[in-house]
Amino acid sequence: MNKFLIKIFVLFFLINSQSIAEENIMILKLKDGEVKIELFEDVAPNHVKRIKDLANSGKYDNVVFHRVIDGFMAQTGDVKFGNSESKEFDLRRAGMGGSDFPDLKQEFNSLPHDRGTLSMARSQDPNSANSQFFICFQPAPFLDRQYTVFGKVIEGMEFVDMIKRGDQNNNGAVTDPDKIISFKSQ
């Protein structure tokens, strides 16, 4: 009887762990393909909730990668000025807006800014992250513990690598930028 209960418990744990893991997988659709992203709810619960809420309500769809620096990162997520299908779209102001939600308190953690890391963009104020985020092309250890890491690309990084780069002399500003086609939970 004891062995039977242990087997039932293990089976329940495995099924429950799988469903928790799947709810933290997002699909970012870009022009060249789909990118699978794992969100780290355990270290950045409020940031993950914000990303899920915005993504699953379609707020990131058609939002441009307004700042892309070769060898560093691709930044997106300005749902106010960066949505290329919105009346408020303004490429010159993309990167200055956020969402209608209040800014988030920082959730700095020990996860490194490695290739494929997703981290929240913010102003000088550590508690100013809102909707914008970036994906690292290369390790950026100088950002560790200063920006909230909330996820990582687990498949499709080659499609992130194809995002149109910006002007190195203009802080990575992109003319005619690529955009997020869709961003949703798996």
C-alpha positions, 0 to 999 in steps of 0.5 A: 500500500505504501509503495502505491501511495508513493507512486501516486504522489510521484505521478501527481508531482510530475504532472503538476510540475509539467503544467507549472513549467508549461504555463511559464513558456511563451512564444514570441513570433518574429518575421523569421520564425518563432522563439520559445521563451521560459519565464522565471516566475520564481525569481521575478514573479511580478515582472513575469505576471506583467509580461504575461498580462500584456502578452496574453492581452495582445499588447505586444503584438505589432510593437517594434524593436526600437533599439537594437545594438549589434553584439549587445541587445534588442529592446522592445515593449513600448506598448504606448508609442511602439505599436506600429498599428496604433494611432499613438505610434511614434518611432521617435518616441518609441522607448519613452512609453510603457503600459497603463499599469503602474511601474514595477518595483525591482526584482533584481536577482542572481541570474546572469545576463547571458546570451538569450536572457530577457530582462526589463528595461528601465530608467535611472530609477530601479523601480521604473520597469513597466512594459519594455524589455530586451533580449541579450545577443551576447553576455552582458555581465555589467547589467547583472543585479542592476536589471530584472532578469525574468526569462530566457530564450530556450529555442529560436535564438537564431531568429532573434539574431535576425532582428534588424540592427540599429544605428551604432552612432545613434544608441541603436535607434532603428529606422524601419524596425522589425516588430513582434508579430505576436507574443503569447503563452504556449 
